[in-house]
Amino acid sequence: MHPDWIALDWGTSNVRAWAMDRAGGVLAEASSPRGMATLSPAEFEPAFLDLVSDWTLPDACPVFACGMVGARQGWAEAGYQAVPCAPLSGTPTRVETLSDQLVVRIVPGLSQTRPPDVMRGEETQIAGFLSPNPKFDGTLILPGTHTKWVQISAGEVVSFQTAMTGEIYAALAHHTVLRHSITDGWDDAAFLDAISDGLSRPEALATRAFQIRADNLLNGLDSSTAAARLSGLLVGAELANARPYWLGLPTAIVGAPKLVSHYAAALKAQGVAPLIARGDACTLAGLKAARALWKET
């Protein structure tokens, strides 16, 4: 199997590569749990070559990469482009590799000065979403460990804000007293009830969170219901803060199916009908766009 070039999405926890043909078709995929957090900068190139060891690479194989591979602790630090701008702006970072077989370029992230914010990897997903939706004006929601709310107008990222909802959930569910009451599982009704509570009274979040533990002790609250309730409280508080991004505006959600379904349910409960797009498909489409834009750089 002989790829013409390689698309690479390297995150904090995982890495995924696509072997691409000249026309933009996918020949093969490879993935690994060797994310940025598990590697030193010097270990990225060997980890990448191991990941694609079953593929026969051409000389000076082009590799277009996005995500935390461009963080300060990544393979090479890629800069940020200040918004407002197109999602793919500036110049990609060329990585100095030990192998002459590779020509690696990392997509720049995006930054915002006031209020201060950054994104890395999501800009590629945004570009991938806009490729078939060039006239979209509204808000893109990219749920994850750090959820992004992105205002799009005329093909540009105008502003954005980040919510650490996923990371806060993980911290509360696994590293506080709530760990005794929460296990994996889900309860749709409990989630939507908690969305309403968190959205209407975000200031009560800390109190409502402890009530989950008390309800488990006193009333035997099911652990799946407890998990959904905590998630709903946090996402509801996030929606309250992000109200200017979704109230009365076209919205779209880009991400993994499970998370997308939760955010879609939360927004539909508020009368919002978002467009839905898969995060991995948008990432690949964005890396194709990056190659078309920067293959001569």
MIDOSE-1310 file (N, C-alpha, C; in nm, 2 decimals, decimal comma, always signed):
residues 297
mhpd	+0,09/-0,12/+0,00/+0,00/+0,00/+0,00/+0,09/+0,12/+0,00; +0,07/+0,21/-0,10/+0,16/+0,32/-0,13/+0,08/+0,45/-0,12; +0,08/+0,52/-0,01/+0,01/+0,65/+0,00/+0,09/+0,76/-0,07; +0,01/+0,85/-0,12/+0,07/+0,97/-0,18/+0,11/+1,08/-0,08
wial	+0,02/+1,08/+0,03/+0,05/+1,17/+0,15/-0,02/+1,12/+0,27; +0,00/+1,17/+0,38/-0,06/+1,12/+0,51/-0,12/+1,24/+0,58; -0,25/+1,22/+0,62/-0,32/+1,31/+0,71/-0,30/+1,26/+0,85; -0,28/+1,35/+0,95/-0,24/+1,31/+1,08/-0,31/+1,39/+1,19
dwgt	-0,39/+1,33/+1,27/-0,45/+1,40/+1,38/-0,39/+1,35/+1,51; -0,31/+1,43/+1,58/-0,24/+1,38/+1,70/-0,29/+1,46/+1,82; -0,36/+1,40/+1,90/-0,42/+1,46/+2,02/-0,34/+1,43/+2,15; -0,40/+1,47/+2,26/-0,34/+1,45/+2,39/-0,33/+1,30/+2,42
snvr	-0,43/+1,23/+2,39/-0,44/+1,09/+2,43/-0,42/+0,99/+2,32; -0,45/+1,03/+2,20/-0,45/+0,93/+2,09/-0,39/+1,00/+1,96; -0,36/+0,91/+1,87/-0,31/+0,96/+1,74/-0,38/+0,88/+1,63; -0,41/+0,94/+1,52/-0,48/+0,87/+1,41/-0,42/+0,92/+1,28
awam	-0,39/+0,83/+1,19/-0,33/+0,86/+1,06/-0,41/+0,80/+0,95; -0,42/+0,88/+0,84/-0,49/+0,83/+0,72/-0,39/+0,83/+0,60; -0,38/+0,71/+0,54/-0,30/+0,71/+0,41/-0,39/+0,75/+0,30; -0,34/+0,86/+0,23/-0,42/+0,92/+0,13/-0,37/+0,90/-0,02
drag	-0,46/+0,88/-0,11/-0,41/+0,88/-0,25/-0,41/+1,02/-0,31; -0,37/+1,04/-0,43/-0,35/+1,17/-0,49/-0,48/+1,24/-0,50; -0,59/+1,17/-0,52/-0,72/+1,23/-0,54/-0,79/+1,26/-0,41; -0,73/+1,23/-0,30/-0,79/+1,26/-0,17/-0,87/+1,14/-0,11
gvla	-0,86/+1,02/-0,17/-0,93/+0,91/-0,12/-0,84/+0,84/+0,00; -0,91/+0,77/+0,09/-0,84/+0,71/+0,20/-0,81/+0,57/+0,16; -0,68/+0,53/+0,17/-0,63/+0,40/+0,13/-0,63/+0,31/+0,26; -0,60/+0,37/+0,37/-0,59/+0,29/+0,50/-0,59/+0,39/+0,62
eass	-0,61/+0,33/+0,73/-0,61/+0,41/+0,86/-0,52/+0,34/+0,96; -0,47/+0,42/+1,05/-0,39/+0,36/+1,16/-0,41/+0,45/+1,28; -0,42/+0,39/+1,40/-0,44/+0,47/+1,52/-0,36/+0,40/+1,64; -0,34/+0,48/+1,74/-0,26/+0,44/+1,86/-0,30/+0,52/+1,98
prgm	-0,28/+0,47/+2,10/-0,31/+0,54/+2,22/-0,18/+0,63/+2,26; -0,08/+0,64/+2,17/+0,04/+0,71/+2,21/+0,02/+0,86/+2,17; -0,07/+0,93/+2,26/-0,09/+1,07/+2,24/+0,02/+1,15/+2,29; +0,00/+1,29/+2,27/+0,11/+1,38/+2,30/+0,15/+1,37/+2,45
atls	+0,05/+1,34/+2,54/+0,08/+1,33/+2,68/+0,18/+1,22/+2,72; +0,19/+1,12/+2,63/+0,28/+1,00/+2,66/+0,42/+1,01/+2,60; +0,45/+1,12/+2,53/+0,57/+1,13/+2,45/+0,65/+1,26/+2,48; +0,78/+1,25/+2,47/+0,87/+1,36/+2,47/+0,88/+1,41/+2,33
paef	+0,93/+1,53/+2,30/+0,94/+1,58/+2,16/+1,02/+1,48/+2,07; +1,13/+1,43/+2,13/+1,22/+1,34/+2,05/+1,15/+1,21/+2,02; +1,04/+1,17/+2,09/+0,98/+1,04/+2,06/+0,87/+1,04/+1,96; +0,84/+1,16/+1,91/+0,73/+1,17/+1,81/+0,76/+1,10/+1,68
epaf	+0,88/+1,13/+1,63/+0,91/+1,08/+1,50/+0,92/+0,92/+1,50; +0,99/+0,86/+1,60/+0,98/+0,72/+1,61/+0,84/+0,66/+1,62; +0,76/+0,73/+1,70/+0,62/+0,68/+1,73/+0,54/+0,69/+1,60; +0,57/+0,80/+1,52/+0,50/+0,81/+1,39/+0,54/+0,70/+1,29
ldlv	+0,67/+0,68/+1,28/+0,72/+0,58/+1,19/+0,67/+0,44/+1,23; +0,66/+0,41/+1,36/+0,60/+0,29/+1,40/+0,46/+0,27/+1,37; +0,38/+0,38/+1,38/+0,24/+0,39/+1,35/+0,21/+0,35/+1,20; +0,30/+0,40/+1,11/+0,28/+0,37/+0,97/+0,37/+0,27/+0,91
sdwt	+0,43/+0,18/+1,00/+0,53/+0,09/+0,95/+0,48/-0,01/+0,85; +0,35/-0,03/+0,84/+0,29/-0,12/+0,74/+0,28/-0,06/+0,60; +0,30/+0,07/+0,59/+0,28/+0,15/+0,47/+0,42/+0,17/+0,40; +0,42/+0,17/+0,27/+0,54/+0,20/+0,20/+0,53/+0,35/+0,16
lpda	+0,62/+0,43/+0,22/+0,61/+0,57/+0,20/+0,70/+0,62/+0,09; +0,65/+0,71/+0,01/+0,74/+0,77/-0,10/+0,85/+0,85/-0,04; +0,95/+0,88/-0,12/+1,05/+0,98/-0,07/+0,99/+1,11/-0,05; +1,04/+1,18/+0,06/+0,98/+1,31/+0,10/+0,83/+1,31/+0,11
cpvf	+0,78/+1,21/+0,18/+0,64/+1,19/+0,20/+0,57/+1,31/+0,27; +0,48/+1,38/+0,21/+0,41/+1,49/+0,27/+0,32/+1,44/+0,39; +0,33/+1,50/+0,50/+0,25/+1,47/+0,62/+0,19/+1,60/+0,66; +0,06/+1,61/+0,67/-0,01/+1,73/+0,72/-0,08/+1,69/+0,85
acgm	-0,04/+1,76/+0,96/-0,08/+1,72/+1,09/-0,15/+1,83/+1,16; -0,24/+1,80/+1,25/-0,31/+1,90/+1,34/-0,32/+1,84/+1,48; -0,36/+1,93/+1,57/-0,38/+1,89/+1,71/-0,27/+1,92/+1,80; -0,26/+1,85/+1,91/-0,16/+1,88/+2,01/-0,02/+1,84/+1,97
vgar	+0,00/+1,78/+1,86/+0,13/+1,76/+1,80/+0,20/+1,89/+1,78; +0,13/+2,00/+1,77/+0,19/+2,13/+1,76/+0,19/+2,21/+1,88; +0,17/+2,15/+2,00/+0,18/+2,22/+2,13/+0,33/+2,24/+2,17; +0,35/+2,31/+2,27/+0,48/+2,34/+2,32/+0,55/+2,21/+2,35
qgwa	+0,47/+2,11/+2,40/+0,53/+1,98/+2,44/+0,52/+1,88/+2,33; +0,48/+1,92/+2,21/+0,46/+1,83/+2,10/+0,58/+1,80/+2,02; +0,56/+1,76/+1,90/+0,67/+1,73/+1,80/+0,74/+1,85/+1,77; +0,67/+1,96/+1,74/+0,73/+2,09/+1,72/+0,62/+2,19/+1,75
eagy	+0,65/+2,30/+1,81/+0,55/+2,40/+1,84/+0,51/+2,48/+1,72; +0,38/+2,48/+1,69/+0,32/+2,55/+1,59/+0,25/+2,68/+1,65; +0,26/+2,79/+1,58/+0,21/+2,91/+1,64/+0,06/+2,92/+1,63; +0,00/+3,04/+1,68/-0,14/+3,06/+1,67/-0,16/+3,18/+1,58
qavp	-0,27/+3,17/+1,51/-0,32/+3,28/+1,42/-0,43/+3,35/+1,50; -0,42/+3,49/+1,51/-0,52/+3,56/+1,58/-0,65/+3,58/+1,50; -0,76/+3,56/+1,57/-0,89/+3,58/+1,51/-0,93/+3,73/+1,51; -1,01/+3,78/+1,42/-1,09/+3,71/+1,32/-1,00/+3,67/+1,20
capl	-1,02/+3,55/+1,15/-0,94/+3,50/+1,04/-1,01/+3,37/+0,99; -0,97/+3,32/+0,87/-1,02/+3,19/+0,82/-0,96/+3,09/+0,92; -1,03/+2,97/+0,93/-0,98/+2,87/+1,02/-0,84/+2,82/+0,98; -0,81/+2,81/+0,86/-0,67/+2,78/+0,81/-0,60/+2,91/+0,76
sgtp	-0,52/+2,97/+0,85/-0,46/+3,09/+0,82/-0,31/+3,09/+0,87; -0,24/+3,18/+0,82/-0,10/+3,19/+0,86/-0,02/+3,09/+0,78; +0,09/+3,03/+0,84/+0,18/+2,94/+0,77/+0,20/+2,82/+0,86; +0,19/+2,70/+0,80/+0,22/+2,58/+0,88/+0,36/+2,57/+0,93
trve	+0,38/+2,50/+1,03/+0,52/+2,48/+1,09/+0,58/+2,36/+1,02; +0,70/+2,38/+0,96/+0,78/+2,26/+0,91/+0,86/+2,20/+1,02; +0,84/+2,07/+1,04/+0,91/+2,00/+1,14/+1,05/+1,95/+1,09; +1,15/+1,97/+1,17/+1,28/+1,92/+1,14/+1,29/+1,77/+1,18
tlsd	+1,29/+1,68/+1,08/+1,29/+1,54/+1,10/+1,43/+1,48/+1,08; +1,45/+1,37/+1,14/+1,58/+1,29/+1,12/+1,57/+1,22/+0,99; +1,46/+1,18/+0,95/+1,44/+1,10/+0,83/+1,41/+1,19/+0,71; +1,49/+1,18/+0,60/+1,47/+1,25/+0,48/+1,34/+1,20/+0,41
qlvv	+1,28/+1,09/+0,46/+1,16/+1,04/+0,40/+1,04/+1,12/+0,43; +1,04/+1,21/+0,53/+0,92/+1,28/+0,57/+0,94/+1,43/+0,55; +0,82/+1,49/+0,51/+0,81/+1,64/+0,51/+0,68/+1,67/+0,59; +0,70/+1,71/+0,71/+0,59/+1,72/+0,81/+0,56/+1,87/+0,82
rivp	+0,43/+1,90/+0,81/+0,38/+2,03/+0,83/+0,27/+2,03/+0,93; +0,27/+2,12/+1,03/+0,17/+2,12/+1,14/+0,08/+2,25/+1,12; -0,05/+2,23/+1,12/-0,14/+2,34/+1,11/-0,14/+2,43/+1,23; -0,13/+2,56/+1,21/-0,14/+2,65/+1,32/-0,27/+2,65/+1,39
glsq	-0,27/+2,68/+1,52/-0,39/+2,69/+1,60/-0,44/+2,84/+1,59; -0,55/+2,86/+1,66/-0,61/+3,00/+1,66/-0,60/+3,05/+1,80; -0,59/+3,19/+1,81/-0,59/+3,25/+1,94/-0,68/+3,37/+1,94; -0,72/+3,41/+2,06/-0,80/+3,53/+2,08/-0,75/+3,61/+2,20
trpp	-0,73/+3,74/+2,19/-0,67/+3,82/+2,29/-0,77/+3,86/+2,40; -0,89/+3,90/+2,37/-0,98/+3,95/+2,47/-1,12/+3,89/+2,44; -1,17/+3,80/+2,54/-1,09/+3,74/+2,65/-0,99/+3,64/+2,59; -0,89/+3,61/+2,67/-0,78/+3,53/+2,62/-0,83/+3,38/+2,60
dvmr	-0,80/+3,33/+2,48/-0,84/+3,19/+2,45/-0,76/+3,13/+2,34; -0,75/+3,00/+2,33/-0,67/+2,94/+2,23/-0,74/+2,81/+2,19; -0,71/+2,77/+2,06/-0,76/+2,63/+2,02/-0,65/+2,57/+1,93; -0,64/+2,44/+1,94/-0,54/+2,37/+1,86/-0,61/+2,24/+1,81
geet	-0,63/+2,22/+1,69/-0,69/+2,10/+1,63/-0,83/+2,13/+1,59; -0,91/+2,21/+1,67/-1,04/+2,24/+1,63/-1,05/+2,33/+1,50; -0,95/+2,41/+1,48/-0,95/+2,49/+1,36/-0,95/+2,41/+1,23; -0,89/+2,29/+1,24/-0,90/+2,20/+1,13/-1,04/+2,14/+1,11
qiag	-1,10/+2,10/+1,22/-1,24/+2,06/+1,21/-1,33/+2,16/+1,16; -1,31/+2,29/+1,20/-1,39/+2,40/+1,15/-1,38/+2,41/+1,00; -1,25/+2,41/+0,95/-1,23/+2,41/+0,81/-1,29/+2,30/+0,73; -1,29/+2,18/+0,79/-1,35/+2,06/+0,73/-1,50/+2,08/+0,73
flsp	-1,56/+2,13/+0,83/-1,71/+2,16/+0,83/-1,75/+2,26/+0,73; -1,67/+2,36/+0,71/-1,70/+2,47/+0,62/-1,68/+2,43/+0,47; -1,60/+2,33/+0,45/-1,58/+2,29/+0,31/-1,71/+2,26/+0,24; -1,80/+2,18/+0,29/-1,93/+2,16/+0,22/-2,03/+2,26/+0,26
npkf	-2,00/+2,34/+0,36/-2,10/+2,44/+0,41/-2,04/+2,58/+0,41; -2,00/+2,63/+0,29/-1,92/+2,76/+0,29/-2,00/+2,88/+0,33; -2,14/+2,87/+0,32/-2,22/+2,98/+0,35/-2,27/+2,98/+0,49; -2,23/+2,89/+0,58/-2,28/+2,88/+0,71/-2,24/+3,00/+0,79
dgtl	-2,33/+3,07/+0,85/-2,31/+3,18/+0,94/-2,38/+3,15/+1,07; -2,31/+3,14/+1,18/-2,37/+3,10/+1,31/-2,27/+3,05/+1,40; -2,31/+2,95/+1,48/-2,22/+2,90/+1,59/-2,19/+2,75/+1,57; -2,06/+2,72/+1,57/-2,02/+2,58/+1,58/-1,98/+2,55/+1,72
ilpg	-2,03/+2,43/+1,76/-2,00/+2,38/+1,90/-1,92/+2,25/+1,88; -1,80/+2,25/+1,94/-1,71/+2,14/+1,93/-1,69/+2,08/+2,07; -1,78/+1,98/+2,11/-1,78/+1,93/+2,25/-1,66/+1,84/+2,26; -1,60/+1,84/+2,39/-1,49/+1,75/+2,42/-1,45/+1,78/+2,56
thtk	-1,33/+1,74/+2,59/-1,27/+1,77/+2,72/-1,27/+1,92/+2,75; -1,24/+2,00/+2,64/-1,25/+2,14/+2,64/-1,34/+2,18/+2,53; -1,47/+2,21/+2,56/-1,56/+2,24/+2,45/-1,55/+2,38/+2,40; -1,55/+2,39/+2,26/-1,53/+2,52/+2,20/-1,67/+2,57/+2,14
wvqi	-1,70/+2,70/+2,17/-1,81/+2,76/+2,11/-1,76/+2,87/+2,01; -1,79/+2,85/+1,88/-1,72/+2,93/+1,78/-1,82/+3,01/+1,70; -1,80/+3,14/+1,69/-1,88/+3,22/+1,60/-1,82/+3,23/+1,47; -1,90/+3,19/+1,36/-1,85/+3,19/+1,23/-1,93/+3,29/+1,15
sage	-1,86/+3,37/+1,06/-1,93/+3,46/+0,97/-1,84/+3,48/+0,85; -1,90/+3,47/+0,73/-1,83/+3,49/+0,61/-1,71/+3,40/+0,59; -1,71/+3,28/+0,64/-1,60/+3,19/+0,63/-1,49/+3,21/+0,73; -1,51/+3,30/+0,83/-1,41/+3,33/+0,92/-1,45/+3,30/+1,07
vvsf	-1,35/+3,26/+1,15/-1,38/+3,25/+1,29/-1,37/+3,39/+1,35; -1,48/+3,44/+1,40/-1,49/+3,58/+1,45/-1,45/+3,59/+1,60; -1,50/+3,49/+1,67/-1,47/+3,48/+1,82/-1,50/+3,34/+1,86; -1,44/+3,31/+1,98/-1,47/+3,18/+2,04/-1,45/+3,18/+2,19
qtam	-1,51/+3,08/+2,25/-1,48/+3,06/+2,40/-1,48/+2,91/+2,43; -1,40/+2,88/+2,53/-1,37/+2,74/+2,57/-1,43/+2,72/+2,71; -1,50/+2,60/+2,72/-1,55/+2,56/+2,85/-1,49/+2,43/+2,89; -1,43/+2,42/+3,01/-1,36/+2,30/+3,06/-1,46/+2,20/+3,11
tgei	-1,58/+2,19/+3,06/-1,68/+2,11/+3,11/-1,64/+1,96/+3,12; -1,59/+1,91/+3,02/-1,55/+1,76/+3,02/-1,44/+1,74/+3,13; -1,35/+1,82/+3,14/-1,24/+1,80/+3,24/-1,29/+1,82/+3,38; -1,38/+1,92/+3,40/-1,44/+1,93/+3,53/-1,53/+1,81/+3,57
yaal	-1,60/+1,76/+3,47/-1,68/+1,64/+3,50/-1,59/+1,52/+3,55; -1,48/+1,50/+3,47/-1,39/+1,40/+3,51/-1,33/+1,42/+3,64; -1,29/+1,54/+3,68/-1,23/+1,57/+3,81/-1,33/+1,54/+3,92; -1,46/+1,59/+3,90/-1,56/+1,57/+4,00/-1,60/+1,42/+4,02
ahht	-1,61/+1,35/+3,91/-1,66/+1,22/+3,91/-1,56/+1,12/+3,96; -1,43/+1,15/+3,94/-1,32/+1,05/+3,98/-1,23/+1,10/+4,09; -1,24/+1,22/+4,13/-1,14/+1,27/+4,23/-1,21/+1,35/+4,34; -1,34/+1,34/+4,36/-1,40/+1,40/+4,48/-1,49/+1,29/+4,54
vlrh	-1,57/+1,34/+4,64/-1,66/+1,25/+4,71/-1,76/+1,18/+4,62; -1,79/+1,25/+4,51/-1,89/+1,20/+4,41/-1,84/+1,07/+4,34; -1,71/+1,04/+4,36/-1,66/+0,91/+4,30/-1,73/+0,79/+4,36; -1,78/+0,80/+4,48/-1,85/+0,69/+4,55/-1,99/+0,67/+4,50
sitd	-2,04/+0,77/+4,42/-2,18/+0,76/+4,38/-2,20/+0,75/+4,23; -2,09/+0,77/+4,15/-2,10/+0,77/+4,01/-2,02/+0,66/+3,94; -2,09/+0,59/+3,85/-2,02/+0,49/+3,77/-2,06/+0,52/+3,62; -2,01/+0,44/+3,53/-2,05/+0,45/+3,39/-2,19/+0,42/+3,38
gwdd	-2,26/+0,49/+3,29/-2,40/+0,47/+3,27/-2,47/+0,60/+3,23; -2,60/+0,59/+3,20/-2,67/+0,71/+3,15/-2,82/+0,70/+3,18; -2,88/+0,82/+3,19/-3,02/+0,83/+3,22/-3,06/+0,96/+3,14; -3,13/+0,94/+3,03/-3,17/+1,06/+2,95/-3,26/+1,16/+3,02
aafl	-3,36/+1,11/+3,09/-3,45/+1,20/+3,16/-3,38/+1,28/+3,27; -3,29/+1,21/+3,35/-3,21/+1,28/+3,45/-3,12/+1,39/+3,39; -3,06/+1,36/+3,28/-2,97/+1,45/+3,21/-3,05/+1,58/+3,17; -3,17/+1,56/+3,11/-3,24/+1,68/+3,06/-3,30/+1,76/+3,18
dais	-3,34/+1,69/+3,29/-3,39/+1,76/+3,41/-3,27/+1,85/+3,46; -3,15/+1,79/+3,47/-3,04/+1,86/+3,52/-3,00/+1,97/+3,43; -3,01/+1,95/+3,30/-2,98/+2,06/+3,20/-3,07/+2,19/+3,24; -3,20/+2,16/+3,26/-3,29/+2,27/+3,29/-3,24/+2,34/+3,42
dgls	-3,21/+2,26/+3,52/-3,16/+2,31/+3,65/-3,03/+2,39/+3,64; -2,94/+2,33/+3,57/-2,81/+2,40/+3,55/-2,82/+2,53/+3,47; -2,91/+2,53/+3,37/-2,93/+2,65/+3,28/-3,00/+2,76/+3,36; -3,10/+2,73/+3,44/-3,17/+2,83/+3,51/-3,10/+2,88/+3,64
rpea	-3,02/+2,79/+3,70/-2,95/+2,84/+3,82/-2,81/+2,79/+3,82; -2,72/+2,84/+3,73/-2,58/+2,80/+3,73/-2,51/+2,84/+3,85; -2,55/+2,94/+3,93/-2,49/+2,98/+4,05/-2,50/+2,87/+4,16; -2,60/+2,78/+4,15/-2,62/+2,67/+4,25/-2,54/+2,54/+4,21
latr	-2,45/+2,55/+4,12/-2,39/+2,43/+4,07/-2,32/+2,35/+4,18; -2,24/+2,42/+4,27/-2,16/+2,35/+4,37/-2,26/+2,28/+4,47; -2,37/+2,35/+4,50/-2,46/+2,29/+4,60/-2,54/+2,17/+4,53; -2,58/+2,19/+4,41/-2,65/+2,08/+4,34/-2,56/+1,96/+4,32
afqi	-2,43/+1,98/+4,30/-2,34/+1,87/+4,28/-2,33/+1,78/+4,41; -2,32/+1,85/+4,53/-2,32/+1,77/+4,65/-2,45/+1,70/+4,68; -2,56/+1,76/+4,64/-2,69/+1,69/+4,66/-2,69/+1,55/+4,59; -2,62/+1,54/+4,48/-2,61/+1,41/+4,41/-2,56/+1,30/+4,51
radn	-2,45/+1,34/+4,59/-2,40/+1,24/+4,68/-2,50/+1,22/+4,80; -2,56/+1,32/+4,84/-2,66/+1,30/+4,95/-2,78/+1,22/+4,91; -2,82/+1,24/+4,79/-2,94/+1,16/+4,73/-2,90/+1,02/+4,72; -2,78/+0,99/+4,69/-2,73/+0,85/+4,68/-2,73/+0,78/+4,81
llng	-2,68/+0,86/+4,92/-2,67/+0,80/+5,05/-2,81/+0,78/+5,11; -2,89/+0,88/+5,10/-3,02/+0,88/+5,17/-3,13/+0,81/+5,09; -3,13/+0,81/+4,96/-3,24/+0,76/+4,88/-3,20/+0,65/+4,78; -3,07/+0,62/+4,78/-3,02/+0,51/+4,69/-3,02/+0,55/+4,55
ldss	-2,99/+0,68/+4,52/-2,99/+0,73/+4,38/-2,90/+0,64/+4,30; -2,95/+0,60/+4,18/-2,88/+0,51/+4,10/-2,75/+0,58/+4,04; -2,65/+0,50/+4,03/-2,52/+0,56/+3,99/-2,52/+0,61/+3,84; -2,60/+0,55/+3,76/-2,62/+0,60/+3,62/-2,69/+0,73/+3,62
taaa	-2,80/+0,74/+3,70/-2,87/+0,86/+3,71/-2,78/+0,97/+3,77; -2,70/+0,94/+3,87/-2,61/+1,03/+3,93/-2,51/+1,09/+3,82; -2,46/+1,00/+3,74/-2,37/+1,04/+3,63/-2,43/+1,14/+3,53; -2,56/+1,10/+3,49/-2,63/+1,19/+3,40/-2,66/+1,32/+3,46
rlsg	-2,70/+1,32/+3,59/-2,74/+1,44/+3,66/-2,62/+1,54/+3,67; -2,50/+1,48/+3,71/-2,38/+1,57/+3,71/-2,35/+1,63/+3,58; -2,35/+1,55/+3,47/-2,32/+1,59/+3,34/-2,42/+1,70/+3,30; -2,55/+1,68/+3,33/-2,65/+1,78/+3,29/-2,63/+1,91/+3,36
llvg	-2,60/+1,91/+3,49/-2,58/+2,03/+3,57/-2,46/+2,11/+3,50; -2,35/+2,04/+3,47/-2,24/+2,11/+3,41/-2,27/+2,16/+3,27; -2,33/+2,08/+3,19/-2,36/+2,13/+3,05/-2,47/+2,24/+3,06; -2,56/+2,23/+3,15/-2,66/+2,34/+3,17/-2,59/+2,47/+3,20
aela	-2,50/+2,46/+3,30/-2,43/+2,59/+3,34/-2,35/+2,64/+3,22; -2,29/+2,55/+3,14/-2,22/+2,59/+3,02/-2,31/+2,66/+2,92; -2,43/+2,60/+2,90/-2,53/+2,67/+2,81/-2,57/+2,80/+2,86; -2,58/+2,82/+2,99/-2,62/+2,95/+3,04/-2,51/+3,05/+3,01
narp	-2,39/+3,02/+3,02/-2,28/+3,11/+2,99/-2,26/+3,14/+2,84; -2,30/+3,04/+2,76/-2,28/+3,05/+2,62/-2,41/+3,09/+2,55; -2,51/+3,14/+2,62/-2,63/+3,18/+2,56/-2,62/+3,27/+2,44; -2,53/+3,37/+2,45/-2,52/+3,46/+2,33/-2,48/+3,39/+2,20
ywlg	-2,42/+3,27/+2,22/-2,37/+3,19/+2,10/-2,48/+3,11/+2,04; -2,58/+3,07/+2,11/-2,68/+2,98/+2,06/-2,82/+3,04/+2,05; -2,85/+3,14/+2,13/-2,99/+3,19/+2,13/-3,02/+3,26/+2,01; -3,11/+3,21/+1,93/-3,16/+3,27/+1,81/-3,07/+3,26/+1,69
lpta	-2,96/+3,18/+1,70/-2,86/+3,17/+1,59/-2,86/+3,03/+1,53; -2,83/+3,02/+1,40/-2,80/+2,88/+1,35/-2,69/+2,82/+1,42; -2,70/+2,69/+1,45/-2,59/+2,62/+1,53/-2,56/+2,49/+1,46; -2,44/+2,44/+1,48/-2,40/+2,31/+1,43/-2,31/+2,25/+1,54
ivga	-2,31/+2,12/+1,55/-2,23/+2,05/+1,65/-2,14/+1,95/+1,57; -2,01/+1,96/+1,60/-1,91/+1,88/+1,54/-1,83/+1,80/+1,65; -1,83/+1,67/+1,64/-1,76/+1,59/+1,74/-1,79/+1,44/+1,73; -1,75/+1,37/+1,84/-1,78/+1,23/+1,85/-1,93/+1,21/+1,87
pklv	-1,99/+1,10/+1,82/-2,13/+1,08/+1,82/-2,19/+1,09/+1,96; -2,13/+1,03/+2,06/-2,19/+1,02/+2,19/-2,21/+1,16/+2,25; -2,10/+1,24/+2,25/-2,10/+1,37/+2,30/-2,19/+1,46/+2,22; -2,19/+1,45/+2,09/-2,27/+1,53/+2,00/-2,42/+1,51/+2,04
shya	-2,46/+1,38/+2,06/-2,60/+1,35/+2,09/-2,64/+1,42/+2,22; -2,55/+1,42/+2,32/-2,59/+1,49/+2,45/-2,61/+1,64/+2,43; -2,51/+1,70/+2,36/-2,53/+1,85/+2,34/-2,65/+1,88/+2,25; -2,68/+1,79/+2,15/-2,79/+1,81/+2,07/-2,92/+1,80/+2,15
aalk	-2,93/+1,70/+2,24/-3,05/+1,69/+2,32/-3,07/+1,81/+2,41; -2,96/+1,86/+2,46/-2,96/+1,98/+2,55/-3,01/+2,10/+2,48; -2,96/+2,12/+2,35/-3,01/+2,23/+2,27/-3,15/+2,22/+2,22; -3,19/+2,10/+2,18/-3,32/+2,07/+2,14/-3,43/+2,10/+2,25
aqgv	-3,39/+2,08/+2,37/-3,48/+2,11/+2,48/-3,50/+2,26/+2,50; -3,41/+2,34/+2,44/-3,42/+2,48/+2,44/-3,48/+2,54/+2,31; -3,53/+2,45/+2,23/-3,59/+2,49/+2,10/-3,49/+2,51/+1,99; -3,37/+2,46/+2,00/-3,27/+2,48/+1,90/-3,25/+2,35/+1,83
apli	-3,25/+2,35/+1,69/-3,23/+2,23/+1,61/-3,09/+2,24/+1,54; -2,99/+2,19/+1,60/-2,85/+2,20/+1,54/-2,83/+2,11/+1,43; -2,74/+2,15/+1,33/-2,69/+2,06/+1,24/-2,59/+1,97/+1,31; -2,56/+1,85/+1,26/-2,48/+1,75/+1,32/-2,37/+1,71/+1,22
argd	-2,24/+1,70/+1,26/-2,13/+1,65/+1,18/-2,04/+1,57/+1,26; -1,98/+1,47/+1,20/-1,89/+1,38/+1,27/-1,75/+1,45/+1,28; -1,69/+1,45/+1,40/-1,56/+1,52/+1,42/-1,45/+1,46/+1,34; -1,44/+1,32/+1,33/-1,33/+1,26/+1,25/-1,34/+1,29/+1,10
actl	-1,46/+1,30/+1,05/-1,48/+1,33/+0,91/-1,44/+1,47/+0,88; -1,48/+1,56/+0,97/-1,44/+1,71/+0,96/-1,29/+1,73/+0,97; -1,23/+1,65/+1,06/-1,08/+1,66/+1,07/-1,01/+1,62/+0,94; -1,05/+1,51/+0,89/-0,99/+1,46/+0,76/-1,02/+1,56/+0,65
aglk	-1,14/+1,61/+0,64/-1,17/+1,71/+0,54/-1,09/+1,84/+0,56; -1,07/+1,88/+0,68/-0,98/+1,99/+0,71/-0,84/+1,97/+0,67; -0,79/+1,85/+0,70/-0,65/+1,82/+0,66/-0,63/+1,82/+0,51; -0,74/+1,77/+0,44/-0,73/+1,78/+0,29/-0,73/+1,93/+0,24
aara	-0,81/+2,01/+0,31/-0,80/+2,15/+0,27/-0,67/+2,21/+0,30; -0,61/+2,17/+0,41/-0,47/+2,22/+0,45/-0,37/+2,19/+0,34; -0,38/+2,06/+0,30/-0,28/+2,02/+0,19/-0,31/+2,10/+0,07; -0,43/+2,12/+0,03/-0,46/+2,19/-0,10/-0,41/+2,34/-0,08
lwke	-0,41/+2,39/+0,04/-0,37/+2,53/+0,06/-0,22/+2,55/+0,07; -0,16/+2,45/+0,13/-0,02/+2,47/+0,17/+0,08/+2,37/+0,12; +0,04/+2,29/+0,02/+0,13/+2,18/-0,03/+0,26/+2,23/-0,09; +0,26/+2,36/-0,13/+0,38/+2,42/-0,19/+0,47/+2,49/-0,09
t	+0,42/+2,50/+0,04/+0,50/+2,58/+0,14/+0,62/+2,50/+0,19
